[in-house]
């Protein structure tokens, strides 16, 4: 998408099975999740935000980035979930002039979650033989990146669907690359949260809305869903609906039933089921 300021951006999604497979019921055609990767383009250089999970997905991401004919200077990682940084080694091998960077908090989370015993117990078990060799981002020195003289500002968003998350704000495009601060027509992963941190997450999404962006790219989105700023308010609304449902529910099945009645056609109901079980544990 052109920006009219010497910058543009493009978004690519990759779809994979969800992590939770033992759903009691739910729409069969929505049992998947899509990750987004966003390329911010200058005239000659580019910055990539987030990578994918598997070897094959990241090989396709490399070819997609190459197709724009820019020099990749940085890969910025929004947070420490593996499906957002596991592709770093493949990207850095393909673009040896690029640097992988993230906030200090994201680096800590990535280092913890990328350890072999953690990785193999979760991602490796569900996607055997598909997890790449792991590289890690370096802690960014400062609060922004620069792309051909344009600032790309790192916004610390605290605990959203995990610890120490960030978003990237591109003022000259009116663009927020939200990572998992925002979800777009996809059930939100709240299994790591508490009622208190869900409140923090909702407020973080709303604060991004106060930037008055033109476009917002969610870390997880339906591939054909438009990148509308309204998804920030919708993310906060979902979290508050989840809290209200938990308050009146007695079992995980209650939470799952009530939320599916409110959001019957969001992708990845497995995230809702794992979240319901965590909330009622």
Secondary structure, DSSP 8 states (H G I E B T S, - for coil): -B-SSS-EEEEEEEEEE-S----SS--GGG-EEEEEEEEEE-SSEEEEE---SBHHHHHHHHHHHHTTT-EEEEEE--SS-HHHHTTHHHHHHH-TT-EEEE-HHHHHHHHHHTSHHHHIIIIIHHSTT-B------EE-SSSEEEETTEEEEEEEEESSSSSSEEEEEETTTTEEEEEEEEEESB----TT--HHHHHHHHHHHHHHHTT--SEEEEEEE-TT----THHHHHHHHHHHHHHHHHHH-SSHHHHHHHHHHHSTT-B-HHHHHHHHHHHT-
